[in-house]
């Protein structure tokens, strides 16, 4: 496999319909908004979905969510210990941080893509490990094209959680959703960091496929099946390691116009791409 030898930039256009794309736990789990009322989806939430899709594709993932685990390990330390080479380093008295990072990048796709901080206490007779890996794939926070409206609904639970003679009183709660919104997020893949983690051209193709199918197998009470959809993935490939243009200029080449005064969905916008000389762009429909 060939180490990534050219810079890549990308953008993703997605829509939300009657769903909570990314709740804020510090604000009653309401959909995230900035101070101007525009909706946001954090880069952490987007990376979680990419990891889930890569895991669905059969890739080895280090940071797995508890409800999507594909192994029996209950912690990151246990998953690291399960690798014989990493366990040997953790139990040695003189741990090599560079060797630890090399093996971790070789083992797990999300580590060599996004990077990872490994901070493990020393075993008896061993040495502690504190390793930071910088990954080549960077992702921005997704932001809605227009301010979003949030609908809040009061809900109740009218069943007993524990056995008893009488039915307990109803438990009250709130559920929040974005009625409609179109979001865009951007990202880049850096070749210098790709060389350090061993990120390959094949890995880049897997990231692209994960973006196209970002919300497959992602349904929940807050995000019912079909309520979130990827409409377009814009994938720019440069001709060199450093790239002919800055990522900021490439991302700005994607623009949009409203086709109605009160846009409700993807079809209420027209997206345009300004062609940049010598830069190859692939425009892919979401699935």
C-alpha positions in Angstrom: 0.0 0.0 0.0 1.2 3.5 -0.9 1.5 6.3 1.6 -0.7 9.2 0.7 1.3 11.3 -1.8 -1.0 14.2 -2.5 -3.0 16.6 -0.4 -6.8 16.1 -0.2 -9.6 18.5 0.7 -13.3 17.7 1.1 -16.7 19.1 1.9 -19.9 17.3 2.9 -23.5 18.7 2.5 -26.1 17.1 4.7 -29.7 17.7 5.8 -31.6 17.2 9.0 -35.3 16.6 9.1 -37.1 16.4 12.5 -34.1 15.0 14.3 -31.5 16.1 16.9 -28.2 15.9 15.0 -26.0 16.6 18.0 -27.4 17.3 21.4 -25.5 19.6 23.9 -25.4 17.9 27.3 -24.8 21.2 29.0 -28.0 22.6 27.5 -30.6 20.0 28.3 -29.5 18.0 25.2 -30.9 20.6 22.9 -29.4 20.6 19.3 -26.2 22.7 19.2 -26.4 26.3 18.1 -24.0 29.1 17.9 -24.8 32.6 19.3 -26.2 33.6 15.9 -28.7 30.8 15.9 -27.0 28.6 13.3 -27.0 24.9 14.0 -23.8 23.0 14.7 -22.6 19.4 14.7 -19.2 19.0 16.5 -16.2 17.6 14.8 -16.1 15.0 17.6 -19.6 13.8 16.7 -18.7 13.6 13.0 -15.5 11.6 13.8 -17.6 9.2 15.9 -19.9 8.5 12.9 -16.9 8.0 10.6 -15.4 5.5 13.1 -18.7 3.7 13.2 -18.9 3.4 9.4 -15.3 2.2 9.2 -16.1 -0.3 11.8 -19.1 -1.5 9.8 -16.8 -1.8 6.8 -14.7 -4.3 8.8 -11.8 -2.0 9.8 -10.0 -2.2 13.1 -11.0 0.8 15.3 -9.4 1.7 18.6 -11.9 4.2 20.0 -15.1 2.1 19.9 -18.4 3.3 21.5 -19.7 0.9 24.2 -22.9 0.2 22.2 -21.0 -0.6 19.0 -18.1 -2.7 20.3 -16.8 -5.5 18.0 -14.7 -7.1 20.7 -15.0 -7.9 24.4 -12.7 -5.2 25.8 -14.2 -2.8 28.3 -11.6 0.0 28.0 -8.9 1.4 25.7 -6.2 0.0 28.0 -7.6 -3.5 27.6 -7.8 -3.1 23.8 -4.2 -1.9 23.8 -3.0 -4.8 26.0 -4.6 -7.3 23.6 -1.9 -6.4 21.1 1.1 -8.5 22.0 3.6 -5.9 20.8 2.0 -3.1 22.7 1.6 -5.2 25.9 5.3 -6.0 25.7 6.1 -2.2 25.6 3.7 -1.5 28.5 5.3 -4.1 30.6 8.9 -3.1 29.9 10.8 -0.8 32.1 12.0 1.4 29.3 9.0 2.1 27.0 9.6 3.5 23.5 7.0 6.1 22.7 7.9 6.2 19.1 7.6 2.4 18.8 4.3 2.4 20.6 2.9 5.0 18.2 4.2 3.1 15.2 2.5 -0.1 16.2 -0.8 1.6 17.2 -1.0 3.4 13.8 -0.3 0.1 12.0 -3.0 -1.7 14.0 -5.9 0.8 14.0 -7.2 2.9 11.1 -8.8 5.6 13.3 -5.4 6.2 15.1 -3.5 6.7 11.8 -6.4 8.8 10.5 -7.4 11.1 13.4 -4.5 10.6 15.8 -4.9 9.6 19.5 -3.6 10.3 22.9 -2.4 7.2 24.8 -2.0 7.9 28.6 -1.7 4.6 30.5 -0.4 4.1 34.0 2.5 1.8 34.6 1.9 -1.9 35.4 3.8 -3.4 38.3 7.4 -3.6 37.1 6.5 -1.7 33.9 6.6 1.9 32.8 3.8 4.4 32.2 3.1 5.5 28.6 2.1 9.0 27.5 2.1 9.1 23.7 0.4 11.7 21.4 -0.2 10.8 17.8 -1.2 13.6 15.4 -3.4 12.3 12.6 -3.6 13.6 9.0 -7.4 13.8 8.8 -8.8 17.1 10.2 -12.5 17.9 10.2 -14.3 21.2 10.9 -17.5 21.6 12.9 -20.6 21.3 10.6 -22.7 24.5 10.5 -26.1 25.1 9.1 -26.5 27.4 6.1 -29.3 29.3 7.8 -30.4 29.7 11.5 -32.4 26.7 12.7 -35.7 26.4 14.5 -35.7 24.0 17.4 -39.0 22.3 18.5 -39.2 21.1 22.1 -41.8 18.5 23.0 -42.7 17.4 26.5 -42.8 13.6 27.0 -43.9 11.3 29.8 -43.1 7.7 30.9 -46.2 6.0 32.2 -44.9 2.6 33.3 -43.3 1.3 36.5 -39.6 0.7 36.4 -39.8 -1.4 39.6 -42.6 -3.8 40.8 -45.2 -2.3 43.1 -48.9 -2.4 44.0 -49.7 0.9 42.3 -48.5 2.5 39.2 -46.0 5.2 39.8 -46.5 8.8 38.9 -45.7 9.8 35.3 -42.1 10.8 34.7 -41.8 14.1 32.7 -39.1 14.9 30.2 -38.3 16.9 27.2 -37.3 16.0 23.6 -35.8 18.4 21.2 -35.4 18.4 17.4 -34.5 20.5 14.4 -37.5 20.6 12.1 -35.3 21.1 9.0 -31.8 22.3 8.2 -29.0 21.9 5.7 -25.4 21.7 7.1 -22.0 21.8 5.6 -18.7 20.7 7.0 -15.2 20.7 5.6 -12.0 18.6 6.1 -8.5 18.0 4.8 -5.9 15.2 4.7 -2.3 16.3 5.3 0.5 14.4 3.6 3.2 15.2 6.1 1.2 13.7 8.9 0.2 10.8 6.7 3.8 9.9 6.3 4.3 9.8 10.1 1.2 7.6 10.8 1.4 5.4 7.7 -1.9 6.7 6.3 -2.3 5.4 2.7 -4.1 6.2 -0.5 -6.3 3.2 0.3 -7.1 4.7 3.7 -8.2 7.9 2.0 -10.6 6.0 -0.2 -12.1 4.4 2.9 -12.6 7.8 4.6 -14.3 9.0 1.4 -16.7 6.0 1.4 -17.5 6.5 5.1 -18.4 10.2 4.3 -20.7 9.1 1.5 -22.6 6.7 3.8 -22.2 8.7 7.0 -25.6 8.1 8.5 -26.1 4.4 7.5 -26.7 2.2 10.6 -26.9 5.4 12.7 -30.6 5.5 13.7 -31.6 6.3 17.2 -34.6 7.8 19.1 -33.1 11.3 18.4 -32.2 10.5 14.8 -34.9 8.2 13.2 -34.0 6.3 10.1 -33.9 8.7 7.1 -34.0 11.9 9.2 -30.4 12.7 8.4 -29.0 12.4 4.9 -25.7 13.1 3.0 -26.6 14.8 -0.3 -23.1 15.7 -1.7 -19.5 14.9 -1.0 -17.0 17.2 -2.7 -13.6 15.6 -2.9 -10.6 17.7 -4.2 -7.3 16.0 -5.0 -4.2 18.1 -5.4 -1.2 17.2 -7.6 1.5 17.5 -4.9 2.1 16.8 -1.2 1.7 20.5 -0.3 -1.1 21.2 -2.7 -1.5 23.9 -5.3 -3.9 25.9 -3.1 -4.5 26.4 0.6 -7.4 24.4 2.2 -9.2 27.7 3.0 -9.2 28.7 -0.7 -10.4 25.3 -1.8 -13.2 25.2 0.8 -14.3 28.8 -0.3 -14.6 27.6 -3.8 -17.9 25.9 -2.8 -20.7 28.4 -2.6 -24.5 28.3 -2.5 -27.6 30.5 -3.2 -31.1 30.3 -1.7 -33.8 29.4 -4.2 -36.6 30.4 -1.8 -37.0 33.0 1.0 -37.5 30.3 3.6 -35.4 27.3 2.6 -36.5 24.0 4.2 -34.3 21.5 2.5 -31.4 20.6 0.2 -33.4 21.4 -3.0 -34.1 24.9 -1.8 -30.4 25.7 -2.3 -28.2 25.8 -5.4 -24.6 24.8 -4.9 -21.8 25.9 -7.2 -18.1 25.1 -7.3 -15.5 27.5 -8.7 -13.0 25.5 -10.6 -9.4 26.0 -9.5 -6.7 25.4 -12.2 -5.0 22.0 -12.0 -7.2 20.8 -9.1 -9.3 17.7 -9.6 -12.7 17.6 -8.0 -15.1 14.7 -7.6 -18.7 15.5 -6.8 -20.4 12.4 -5.3 -24.1 12.0 -4.4 -24.8 10.6 -1.0 -26.4 7.1 -0.6 
